[in-house]
Amino acid sequence: MAKFEISEAVKAELESIADRATAVYTKAEKGWQPILADFRAIRDELQVVDRKSEGGKAIDAILAPRVLAAMAKCSDYDVSVHRVGSADEYLPVDEAHPANFVITGAFAVSANLNDLPSVKDSPRGLKAWLRGNAINGLRPDGETGLRDLINNGKDQVVSRFWKKKKGKGAGNGPNPLDEKVLELYTFLKGARDRWETDGGECITDAELKVWADRSADEILKRKPKAKKS
């Protein structure tokens, strides 16, 4: 089998990408350190260790909407598109279709999806840009639906606060098992919501949460909390 060849010019471009990616990653990690230190100090003061505890839920109830609101205001999530006339049709920007409309992150988060034409009726309409299509959840430009993109970002930011410090000992390495299984609900929620929005039959959001909690208990072999009478 012939060896896969990469030209020196392309190799140089890939190396440049690697350097830039490393710089972005290390800068982000360094920026997180004082933030996490402040959060852990508050968490310790409140004597809250478990995110699933009442205290953890109370903290998340403050953090999550604040992070989501901040993300919605961030212009980095705004998407420039080409609107076709006055119809519910928006195209990715290119030379033939210059930008003449902006779908903002604030709109993506606050829009009432029930007020928008369905993706079936408007495959390149606003709803398709916010939630993606029914097949793979991608919007017309091939990216994740804008609402899901922002919500997933919010979930990642909030979950970052609860990640364990890396160190020796089982479960404290990169991506420990407990960290992964405790995010089952977050990982599946967006896909479940989209499936239901597009007319598919599936369990309710509440049932998904119960299933995820039960699965985490089973995987980690811990006793589920007794239900209050």
Beta strands, then each sheet from edge to edge (+ up, - down):
strand 1: 79-83
strand 2: 90-92
strand 3: 101-103
sheet 1: 2+ 1- 3+
end
